[in-house]
Amino acid sequence: MTRKGQPKVRTGCLTCKSRKVKCDEAKPACVRCTSTGRKCDGYAVVVPSNRALARARSRATKLNAALAQASAAWEGDMDEEKIMEHFRRKIAPMIPGHLEGNLWTDIIPRMSRTEPAFREAMAAISTLMPGMPDNASDDGNAPGVPEPYTRLLGILGGNTRKQKPGVDTQAMSGQSRAPFNLAGIVDSPASSSSTSLPSTGRLSNTPLPDGSRAETSSSSFTPPQPYNDEGESDPKENSEVNVTLCGCLLFMSVDFLREGLGAAMEQLATGIEVLNNVDYSELSRMTIEDVLPKFYRLSIIQMCFYDRPCFPNLNLNHGPASRYNLGPFDKSFSIYRPQSAMDTIILDAIRYIRSAGPESWTDSRLRGPVMSDEQTAMCNAFDKWHAAFTAFIREPRLGSDQPLPPHAEIICMETEMKYWVAKMCISVCRFSDESAYDSFKTHFRRITNLAQEILTRCPELPPDSSLYSFNFEMSYLPLMEFVISKCRWLDIRYQAWLIVCELATGRREPVTLGNLHLVGQRMIEQEHNVKIQEVNRENAPLFSLPAEEMRVKDYSTDQRFADLSGSVEGDNSTSVQVPYTQRLMLRCGSYELDELARWVSRGAPSQ
């Protein structure tokens, strides 16, 4: 039988090419070389070309043609200015990107002044966005302009891509819309419709995709305010490269809302090819600060939820610029901008964890918890980033600096929890034994103490309270799950379990992550050979570490936990199964990455 051919690639390291073997393409040195004691000679320099830009331009041309055709149908029956204002005031705040920048509320509308395709794409997003009332204008009474929107989507559906088998064509006419929020692919946590937080706060109850349209209450109509786009702007902002990248995000949004994650990932591949072949000196400051972080997060989502062979990797080497933004951070930005700088390190860390397959694993008990140069470099990057983030919080503010939100200390503590967990994940990813975690007793203790402090500072609030409400379900409980599962120092583990139990059983509205409080109890009883009633704060430090063979490696696949271990993200049967360490790393990034992963894990259809 003829063997199935494999696509040839020309991006391996020079050493593997000379040996004529397959390269895993890990950066900065491939695992195939380092694991066999060879010196990895690195990768050939890719000469920038216009091919990727030309492909993106060709693809965008098809969309532009369809959008231009739809635009002709708009004339005379739709107020374009009103539509743009509707997008800025109603739709953009539903796209959760306002925590770290103003791409959707300011930059995209400004660029749409000279890019007709942007205006039509914004109208399409307005129509497809879940949670918006059908056929209603801003005043909640008179019908708006659904017909031009419908014609636009019909033309888009007929001209931009072949209809996939099994896709309901009625979806193009607005009769059956994708059950996913745009937040799920473009960005992160945040809808300004929440009244529980100030404008710089983090949402505690972001709605999740559930296949149904949310009910929205009518509000008094406020006449659209004219959009003021005067003022200084970077002349590079409207260059072809910058417009192409912003357009890629817009078209990605339309594709996601119409057809799901797979269609959006095709657009992402186009944007990555452009970024990998462009001179970064051509990019405006806006693109570097507001657009690139979105591509970093989307690349992480692609690796975890849409893993496909030969999907392009986003290059993080930006010429003379540093690979990571490690500070110092400009205090004129909000607290969420320096926090999101961690996402780039998370992207590299997940790539490395994925490259460290079982063939490269060792037992830490044989040679100690020794790390490779790549692991050490990433841990050092985490250290420098966290030091810069802490300085950003602690340094006094001047009159021109953006003030910190009232709950900045809570954000700082949770971010430190993520920092310690991320370092541990990258440190132990090449060990096969659970004993490797025993070397991080001080890390586990610090995480648990921070969690206790957050719990103390964030008591349960009345349902009608307008005060800041911390969301324990997003990152906090997954980090507590990590401590309960991997820390075998019983005094620390027991404290973490008590925190989880208090949230699950000691509040009017239980806050849980599946059956974590029950899983933790059974895990303690199984590994330490004790009944939970026999453990208390005084005697917990006296228990010794359990033997390796008694440790539960993965309770979700252990038959002893079959009646308790549902999906960490919920019991959605359509969820993509992401390896535990990668799933945990998603929770260690920015709030934008955290919520983006949460959306996709709940709503990503199988492709």
C-alpha positions as CSV (number, residue, x, y, z in Angstrom):
1,M,0.0,0.0,0.0
2,T,1.3,3.4,-0.9
3,R,2.1,5.5,2.2
4,K,0.2,8.6,2.7
5,G,2.4,11.6,1.8
6,Q,3.1,14.4,4.2
7,P,3.2,18.0,3.2
8,K,6.8,19.3,2.9
9,V,7.9,22.3,4.9
10,R,11.0,24.4,4.5
11,T,11.0,26.0,7.9
12,G,13.0,23.5,10.0
13,C,16.3,24.2,11.8
14,L,19.5,24.1,9.8
15,T,20.8,21.1,11.8
16,C,17.7,18.9,11.1
17,K,17.8,20.0,7.4
18,S,21.4,18.8,7.1
19,R,20.5,15.5,8.8
20,K,17.3,15.2,6.6
21,V,15.1,14.5,9.6
22,K,11.8,16.1,10.6
23,C,12.2,19.1,12.8
24,D,9.7,20.0,15.5
25,E,10.5,23.7,15.0
26,A,10.6,24.6,18.6
27,K,12.2,28.0,19.3
28,P,14.8,29.1,20.0
29,A,16.3,25.6,19.7
30,C,14.4,22.5,18.5
31,V,13.7,19.7,20.9
32,R,14.9,17.1,18.4
33,C,18.4,18.5,18.5
34,T,18.6,19.4,22.2
35,S,17.1,16.1,23.4
36,T,19.9,14.2,21.6
37,G,22.7,16.4,22.7
38,R,23.2,18.1,19.4
39,K,23.7,21.8,18.8
40,C,20.7,23.4,17.1
41,D,22.1,25.8,14.5
42,G,18.8,27.8,14.5
43,Y,16.6,28.8,11.6
44,A,17.3,30.4,8.2
45,V,16.3,34.0,8.0
46,V,13.0,34.3,6.1
47,V,13.4,37.0,3.5
48,P,10.3,39.3,3.7
49,S,8.2,39.1,0.6
50,N,4.9,40.5,-0.6
51,R,3.3,37.0,-1.2
52,A,1.4,36.9,2.0
53,L,0.3,40.4,1.7
54,A,-0.8,39.7,-1.9
55,R,-2.8,36.6,-0.7
56,A,-4.5,38.7,2.0
57,R,-5.2,41.4,-0.6
58,S,-6.7,38.9,-2.9
59,R,-8.9,37.4,-0.2
60,A,-9.9,40.9,1.0
61,T,-10.8,41.9,-2.6
62,K,-13.5,39.2,-2.8
63,L,-15.0,40.5,0.4
64,N,-14.7,44.1,-0.7
65,A,-16.5,43.3,-4.0
66,A,-19.3,41.7,-2.1
67,L,-19.5,44.5,0.4
68,A,-19.4,47.1,-2.4
69,Q,-22.3,45.3,-4.0
70,A,-24.2,45.5,-0.8
71,S,-23.3,49.1,-0.3
72,A,-25.0,50.0,-3.5
73,A,-28.3,48.6,-2.1
74,W,-27.9,50.7,1.0
75,E,-28.2,54.1,-0.8
76,G,-31.5,55.8,0.0
77,D,-32.7,53.5,2.7
78,M,-30.1,53.5,5.5
79,D,-28.4,56.3,7.4
80,E,-24.7,55.4,7.4
81,E,-23.8,57.9,10.1
82,K,-26.5,56.4,12.4
83,I,-25.2,52.9,11.7
84,M,-21.6,53.9,12.6
85,E,-22.8,55.5,15.8
86,H,-24.9,52.5,16.6
87,F,-21.8,50.3,16.3
88,R,-19.8,52.6,18.5
89,R,-22.4,53.0,21.3
90,K,-24.1,49.6,21.3
91,I,-22.0,47.0,19.5
92,A,-18.4,47.9,20.3
93,P,-19.0,47.8,24.1
94,M,-20.3,44.3,23.7
95,I,-17.0,43.3,22.0
96,P,-14.9,42.9,25.1
97,G,-11.8,44.7,24.1
98,H,-12.2,48.0,25.9
99,L,-10.2,46.9,29.0
100,E,-6.8,47.4,27.3
101,G,-7.5,49.7,24.3
102,N,-10.0,51.4,22.1
103,L,-9.7,49.5,18.9
104,W,-13.4,48.8,18.5
105,T,-14.8,52.0,19.9
106,D,-12.4,54.5,18.3
107,I,-9.8,53.2,15.9
108,I,-12.0,51.0,13.7
109,P,-14.8,53.6,13.4
110,R,-12.1,56.2,12.5
111,M,-10.6,54.0,9.8
112,S,-14.1,53.2,8.4
113,R,-14.3,56.9,7.3
114,T,-12.0,56.0,4.4
115,E,-12.7,52.3,4.1
116,P,-16.2,51.5,2.9
117,A,-15.6,47.8,3.4
118,F,-15.1,48.4,7.1
119,R,-18.5,50.2,7.3
120,E,-20.3,47.3,5.7
121,A,-18.5,44.7,7.9
122,M,-19.4,46.7,11.0
123,A,-23.0,46.6,9.9
124,A,-22.8,42.8,9.4
125,I,-21.4,42.4,12.9
126,S,-24.2,44.6,14.3
127,T,-26.7,42.2,12.7
128,L,-25.1,39.0,13.8
129,M,-24.2,40.0,17.3
130,P,-26.2,37.9,19.8
131,G,-28.1,39.8,22.4
132,M,-29.3,42.6,20.1
133,P,-33.1,42.9,19.6
134,D,-34.3,42.1,16.2
135,N,-35.7,44.8,13.9
136,A,-35.5,47.5,16.5
137,S,-33.8,50.9,16.5
138,D,-32.0,52.5,19.3
139,D,-35.2,53.9,20.8
140,G,-36.6,50.4,21.1
141,N,-39.8,51.3,19.2
142,A,-39.4,52.0,15.5
143,P,-37.9,49.3,13.4
144,G,-34.3,50.0,12.3
145,V,-32.8,49.0,9.0
146,P,-32.7,45.2,9.0
147,E,-33.4,44.8,5.3
148,P,-30.1,46.3,4.1
149,Y,-28.3,44.3,6.7
150,T,-30.1,41.1,5.4
151,R,-29.2,41.9,1.8
152,L,-25.6,42.5,2.9
153,L,-25.3,39.1,4.6
154,G,-27.0,37.4,1.7
155,I,-24.4,38.9,-0.7
156,L,-21.6,38.0,1.7
157,G,-22.8,34.4,1.9
158,G,-23.0,34.1,-1.9
159,N,-19.7,35.7,-2.8
160,T,-17.0,35.2,-0.2
161,R,-16.7,31.5,0.2
162,K,-18.3,28.2,-0.9
163,Q,-21.2,27.1,1.2
164,K,-20.1,24.3,3.6
165,P,-22.2,21.1,3.5
166,G,-24.7,21.1,6.3
167,V,-24.7,24.9,6.8
168,D,-28.1,26.3,7.0
169,T,-28.4,29.0,4.3
170,Q,-31.1,30.7,6.3
171,A,-28.4,31.8,8.7
172,M,-27.3,34.3,6.0
173,S,-30.6,36.0,6.2
174,G,-30.6,36.5,9.9
175,Q,-33.1,33.7,10.6
176,S,-30.7,31.3,12.2
177,R,-27.6,33.0,13.7
178,A,-24.5,31.5,15.1
179,P,-25.0,30.9,18.9
180,F,-21.6,32.5,19.8
181,N,-20.8,36.0,21.0
182,L,-18.2,37.9,19.0
183,A,-16.2,38.1,22.2
184,G,-15.4,34.4,21.8
185,I,-13.0,35.0,18.9
186,V,-12.0,38.6,18.8
187,D,-11.2,39.4,22.4
188,S,-12.0,39.1,26.0
189,P,-14.1,39.9,29.1
190,A,-16.3,42.8,28.9
191,S,-19.6,44.3,28.2
192,S,-20.2,47.8,29.4
193,S,-23.8,46.8,30.0
194,S,-22.8,45.5,33.4
195,T,-23.5,48.0,36.2
196,S,-21.6,46.2,38.8
197,L,-18.2,47.6,37.8
198,P,-16.7,50.9,36.9
199,S,-15.6,51.4,33.4
200,T,-12.2,50.1,34.1
201,G,-13.4,47.1,36.0
202,R,-13.5,43.4,35.2
203,L,-16.8,41.8,34.5
204,S,-18.0,39.3,37.0
205,N,-20.8,37.9,35.0
206,T,-20.0,37.8,31.3
207,P,-22.8,36.0,29.5
208,L,-21.8,32.8,27.8
209,P,-23.0,31.4,24.4
210,D,-25.9,29.2,24.9
211,G,-27.6,29.1,21.6
212,S,-30.4,31.5,22.5
213,R,-30.7,35.3,22.1
214,A,-30.5,37.2,25.3
215,E,-33.4,39.4,26.3
216,T,-32.4,43.1,26.4
217,S,-34.4,45.7,28.2
218,S,-35.6,48.8,26.4
219,S,-34.0,52.0,27.4
220,S,-34.7,55.6,26.6
221,F,-33.3,56.6,23.3
222,T,-30.3,58.9,23.3
223,P,-29.7,60.7,19.9
224,P,-26.5,59.6,18.4
225,Q,-23.6,61.9,19.1
226,P,-21.5,63.0,16.2
227,Y,-18.2,61.1,16.2
228,N,-15.3,63.4,16.5
229,D,-12.3,62.0,14.7
230,E,-10.3,65.1,14.7
231,G,-6.9,65.2,16.3
232,E,-3.5,63.9,15.6
233,S,-3.1,60.4,14.2
234,D,-0.2,58.3,13.0
235,P,0.2,58.7,9.2
236,K,1.1,55.0,9.1
237,E,-2.3,54.1,10.5
238,N,-4.0,54.0,7.1
239,S,-1.2,52.2,5.3
240,E,-2.0,49.1,3.3
241,V,-0.5,46.8,5.9
242,N,-2.3,48.3,8.9
243,V,-5.6,48.5,7.1
244,T,-5.2,44.8,6.0
245,L,-4.6,43.7,9.6
246,C,-7.5,45.6,11.0
247,G,-9.7,44.3,8.2
248,C,-8.6,40.8,9.0
249,L,-9.9,41.2,12.5
250,L,-13.2,42.6,11.2
251,F,-13.7,39.9,8.6
252,M,-12.6,37.3,11.2
253,S,-15.4,38.6,13.4
254,V,-18.0,38.3,10.6
255,D,-16.8,34.7,9.7
256,F,-16.9,33.6,13.4
257,L,-20.4,34.9,13.9
258,R,-21.6,33.3,10.6
259,E,-19.8,30.0,10.5
260,G,-17.9,29.5,13.8
261,L,-14.3,29.0,14.9
262,G,-13.0,27.2,11.8
263,A,-14.0,30.0,9.4
264,A,-12.4,32.6,11.7
265,M,-9.2,30.6,11.9
266,E,-8.8,30.8,8.1
267,Q,-8.8,34.5,8.4
268,L,-6.4,34.3,11.3
269,A,-3.9,32.4,9.1
270,T,-4.1,35.2,6.5
271,G,-3.2,37.8,9.2
272,I,-0.4,35.7,10.6
273,E,1.2,35.4,7.1
274,V,1.0,39.1,6.7
275,L,2.7,39.7,10.0
276,N,5.4,37.1,9.4
277,N,6.4,38.8,6.1
278,V,6.1,42.5,6.9
279,D,8.7,45.0,8.1
280,Y,7.6,46.0,11.5
281,S,8.8,49.6,10.8
282,E,5.8,49.8,8.5
283,L,3.4,49.2,11.4
284,S,1.8,52.1,13.2
285,R,2.0,52.5,17.0
286,M,-1.7,51.7,17.1
287,T,-1.2,48.4,15.3
288,I,1.6,47.4,17.6
289,E,-0.3,48.4,20.8
290,D,-3.9,47.4,19.9
291,V,-3.8,44.9,17.1
292,L,-0.8,42.7,17.7
293,P,-2.0,41.6,21.2
294,K,-5.2,40.3,19.7
295,F,-3.2,38.2,17.2
296,Y,-1.1,36.8,20.1
297,R,-4.2,35.7,22.0
298,L,-5.9,34.3,18.8
299,S,-2.7,32.3,18.1
300,I,-3.0,30.8,21.6
301,I,-6.6,29.9,21.0
302,Q,-5.7,28.4,17.6
303,M,-3.1,26.1,19.2
304,C,-5.5,24.9,21.9
305,F,-8.8,24.8,20.1
306,Y,-8.0,24.5,16.4
307,D,-4.8,22.5,16.2
308,R,-4.2,21.8,12.5
309,P,-1.0,20.6,10.7
310,C,0.9,23.3,8.8
311,F,-1.1,26.2,10.4
312,P,1.3,29.2,10.4
313,N,3.1,30.1,13.6
314,L,3.1,33.8,14.5
315,N,6.7,35.0,14.6
316,L,7.5,36.8,17.9
317,N,10.9,38.2,16.7
318,H,10.2,41.8,15.7
319,G,13.6,42.8,14.2
320,P,15.6,44.8,16.8
321,A,12.7,44.9,19.2
322,S,12.5,42.7,22.2
323,R,10.6,39.4,21.9
324,Y,8.6,40.3,25.0
325,N,7.4,43.5,26.5
326,L,9.0,43.3,29.9
327,G,8.5,47.0,31.0
328,P,8.8,49.5,32.3
329,F,5.1,50.1,31.5
330,D,3.7,53.5,30.7
331,K,1.4,54.6,33.5
332,S,-0.8,56.5,31.0
333,F,-2.3,53.2,30.2
334,S,-4.9,51.2,32.2
335,I,-3.8,48.4,34.5
336,Y,-5.0,45.9,31.9
337,R,-2.4,46.9,29.2
338,P,0.7,45.8,31.2
339,Q,-1.2,42.7,32.4
340,S,-1.8,41.6,28.8
341,A,2.0,41.8,28.1
342,M,2.2,38.4,29.8
343,D,0.2,36.8,26.9
344,T,3.3,36.8,24.6
345,I,5.2,34.7,27.2
346,I,2.2,32.5,27.6
347,L,2.2,31.9,23.8
348,D,5.9,30.8,23.9
349,A,5.3,28.7,27.0
350,I,2.4,26.8,25.4
351,R,4.5,26.2,22.3
352,Y,7.3,24.8,24.4
353,I,4.9,22.6,26.4
354,R,3.4,21.2,23.2
355,S,6.9,20.4,21.9
356,A,7.9,18.5,25.1
357,G,6.3,15.2,24.1
358,P,6.4,12.0,26.2
359,E,9.6,10.9,24.4
360,S,11.5,13.8,26.1
361,W,10.1,13.3,29.6
362,T,12.3,12.3,32.5
363,D,11.9,11.4,36.2
364,S,12.8,14.3,38.5
365,R,13.7,11.8,41.2
366,L,16.6,10.6,39.1
367,R,18.4,13.8,38.5
368,G,16.5,16.5,40.3
369,P,14.2,19.2,38.9
370,V,16.7,20.5,36.3
371,M,15.4,22.8,33.6
372,S,16.6,23.3,30.0
373,D,17.9,26.7,28.8
374,E,14.6,27.4,27.1
375,Q,12.7,26.8,30.3
376,T,15.1,28.9,32.3
377,A,14.7,31.8,29.8
378,M,10.9,31.7,29.9
379,C,10.9,31.6,33.8
380,N,13.3,34.6,33.8
381,A,10.9,36.4,31.4
382,F,8.0,35.8,33.7
383,D,10.1,37.2,36.6
384,K,11.0,40.4,34.8
385,W,7.5,40.9,33.6
386,H,6.0,40.4,37.1
387,A,8.6,42.8,38.6
388,A,7.7,45.5,36.0
389,F,3.9,44.9,36.6
390,T,4.4,45.2,40.4
391,A,6.3,48.4,39.9
392,F,3.5,49.7,37.6
393,I,1.1,49.2,40.5
394,R,3.3,50.4,43.4
395,E,4.8,53.6,41.8
396,P,3.0,56.8,42.7
397,R,0.7,58.4,40.0
398,L,1.3,61.8,38.6
399,G,-1.4,64.1,37.3
400,S,-1.1,62.9,33.7
401,D,-1.1,59.2,34.6
402,Q,-4.3,57.1,34.5
403,P,-5.5,56.3,38.0
404,L,-5.7,52.7,39.2
405,P,-9.2,51.2,39.7
406,P,-10.4,50.9,43.3
407,H,-9.9,47.1,43.1
408,A,-6.3,47.3,41.8
409,E,-5.0,45.3,44.8
410,I,-7.4,42.4,44.0
411,I,-6.2,42.4,40.3
412,C,-2.6,42.5,41.5
413,M,-3.0,39.5,43.9
414,E,-4.8,37.4,41.3
415,T,-2.2,38.3,38.7
416,E,0.5,37.1,41.1
417,M,-1.3,33.8,41.6
418,K,-1.3,33.3,37.8
419,Y,2.4,34.2,37.7
420,W,3.4,31.5,40.2
421,V,1.3,28.9,38.5
422,A,2.6,29.7,35.0
423,K,6.2,29.4,36.3
424,M,5.5,26.0,37.8
425,C,3.8,24.7,34.6
426,I,6.8,25.6,32.4
427,S,9.2,24.2,35.0
428,V,7.8,20.7,35.3
429,C,6.5,20.2,31.8
430,R,9.3,17.7,30.9
431,F,9.0,15.5,34.0
432,S,6.8,12.4,34.0
433,D,6.5,12.1,37.8
434,E,4.2,13.9,40.2
435,S,7.0,14.3,42.7
436,A,8.4,17.1,40.6
437,Y,5.8,19.5,42.2
438,D,7.2,18.9,45.7
439,S,10.0,21.4,45.0
440,F,7.5,24.3,44.9
441,K,6.2,24.3,48.4
442,T,6.8,28.1,48.9
443,H,5.1,28.8,45.5
444,F,2.0,26.8,46.6
445,R,1.9,28.5,50.0
446,R,2.1,31.9,48.4
447,I,-0.7,31.1,46.0
448,T,-3.0,29.8,48.8
449,N,-2.3,32.8,51.0
450,L,-3.2,35.2,48.1
451,A,-6.4,33.2,47.5
452,Q,-7.3,33.5,51.1
453,E,-6.7,37.3,51.1
454,I,-8.9,37.7,48.0
455,L,-11.7,35.6,49.6
456,T,-11.5,37.8,52.7
457,R,-11.6,41.1,50.7
458,C,-14.5,39.9,48.4
459,P,-17.4,39.0,50.6
460,E,-20.7,37.9,49.1
461,L,-22.8,41.0,48.0
462,P,-26.5,41.4,47.8
463,P,-28.0,40.7,44.3
464,D,-28.8,44.4,43.8
465,S,-25.4,45.7,44.9
466,S,-23.5,48.0,42.5
467,L,-20.2,47.4,44.2
468,Y,-17.3,45.6,42.6
469,S,-18.0,41.9,42.4
470,F,-15.0,39.5,42.0
471,N,-15.5,36.6,39.6
472,F,-14.2,33.5,41.3
473,E,-15.1,31.2,38.4
474,M,-12.8,32.6,35.7
475,S,-9.2,32.1,37.0
476,Y,-9.4,31.8,40.8
477,L,-11.1,28.4,41.0
478,P,-9.0,26.8,38.2
479,L,-5.9,28.0,40.1
480,M,-7.2,26.5,43.3
481,E,-7.9,23.2,41.5
482,F,-4.2,23.2,40.5
483,V,-3.1,23.6,44.1
484,I,-5.5,20.9,45.4
485,S,-4.4,18.5,42.6
486,K,-0.7,19.0,42.6
487,C,0.4,20.2,46.0
488,R,1.0,17.2,48.4
489,W,2.0,19.3,51.4
490,L,-1.2,18.6,53.3
491,D,-1.3,21.8,55.4
492,I,-1.3,23.9,52.2
493,R,-3.6,21.5,50.3
494,Y,-6.0,21.5,53.2
495,Q,-6.2,25.3,53.3
496,A,-6.9,25.4,49.6
497,W,-9.6,22.8,50.0
498,L,-11.2,24.8,52.8
499,I,-11.3,27.9,50.5
500,V,-13.1,25.9,47.8
501,C,-15.5,24.5,50.3
502,E,-16.4,27.9,51.7
503,L,-17.3,29.1,48.2
504,A,-19.3,26.0,47.3
505,T,-21.2,25.6,50.6
506,G,-20.9,28.7,52.7
507,R,-22.6,31.3,50.4
508,R,-26.2,32.0,49.5
509,E,-25.3,31.5,45.8
510,P,-22.7,28.6,45.6
511,V,-19.6,29.4,43.6
512,T,-18.2,26.1,42.2
513,L,-16.1,24.6,39.5
514,G,-17.8,21.3,38.8
515,N,-17.5,19.1,41.9
516,L,-14.1,20.5,42.9
517,H,-14.8,20.5,46.6
518,L,-15.8,16.9,46.5
519,V,-12.9,15.9,44.2
520,G,-10.5,17.6,46.6
521,Q,-11.9,15.7,49.6
522,R,-11.6,12.4,47.8
523,M,-8.1,13.2,46.6
524,I,-6.9,14.0,50.1
525,E,-8.4,10.8,51.5
526,Q,-7.0,8.7,48.7
527,E,-3.4,10.0,48.7
528,H,-2.9,10.7,52.4
529,N,-4.9,7.6,53.6
530,V,-7.0,9.6,56.0
531,K,-10.6,10.7,56.5
532,I,-11.2,14.3,55.9
533,Q,-12.9,14.6,59.3
534,E,-9.6,13.6,60.9
535,V,-7.6,16.5,59.3
536,N,-7.5,20.0,60.8
537,R,-5.2,23.0,60.6
538,E,-3.1,21.8,63.6
539,N,-2.3,18.3,62.5
540,A,-2.1,18.8,58.7
541,P,1.6,19.8,58.8
542,L,2.4,16.5,60.5
543,F,1.4,14.3,57.5
544,S,4.2,13.1,55.3
545,L,4.3,13.4,51.5
546,P,2.4,10.5,49.8
547,A,4.4,7.9,47.8
548,E,4.6,8.5,44.0
549,E,2.5,5.3,43.3
550,M,-0.3,6.7,45.5
551,R,-0.6,10.0,43.8
552,V,-3.5,10.8,41.4
553,K,-2.0,12.0,38.2
554,D,-5.2,13.1,36.4
555,Y,-8.5,12.7,38.3
556,S,-10.5,13.4,35.2
557,T,-9.4,10.0,33.8
558,D,-9.2,8.1,37.1
559,Q,-12.0,5.6,37.6
560,R,-12.0,6.4,41.3
561,F,-13.3,9.8,40.4
562,A,-15.6,8.8,37.6
563,D,-18.7,9.9,39.5
564,L,-17.3,13.4,40.3
565,S,-14.9,14.5,37.5
566,G,-16.9,16.4,34.9
567,S,-15.2,18.8,32.5
568,V,-13.4,21.6,34.2
569,E,-15.2,24.0,31.9
570,G,-18.6,22.4,32.3
571,D,-20.4,19.4,30.9
572,N,-20.7,20.7,27.3
573,S,-20.3,17.7,25.1
574,T,-19.2,19.8,22.2
575,S,-16.2,21.3,24.0
576,V,-12.8,20.8,22.5
577,Q,-10.7,18.7,24.8
578,V,-7.6,20.7,25.7
579,P,-4.7,19.1,27.6
580,Y,-4.8,20.1,31.3
581,T,-1.5,22.0,31.4
582,Q,-2.4,24.0,28.3
583,R,-5.9,24.7,29.7
584,L,-4.3,25.9,32.9
585,M,-1.9,28.2,31.0
586,L,-4.9,29.8,29.3
587,R,-6.1,30.8,32.8
588,C,-2.7,32.4,33.6
589,G,-2.8,35.1,31.0
590,S,-4.6,38.4,30.8
591,Y,-8.3,38.8,31.5
592,E,-8.8,39.1,27.7
593,L,-7.2,35.7,27.1
594,D,-9.0,34.2,30.1
595,E,-12.4,35.1,28.9
596,L,-11.6,34.4,25.3
597,A,-10.6,30.8,26.2
598,R,-13.7,30.5,28.4
599,W,-16.0,31.5,25.5
600,V,-14.3,29.2,23.0
601,S,-14.2,26.2,25.4
602,R,-18.0,26.6,26.0
603,G,-19.0,27.2,22.5
604,A,-16.5,26.0,19.9
605,P,-18.2,23.5,17.6
606,S,-16.3,20.5,16.4
607,Q,-14.7,21.1,13.0
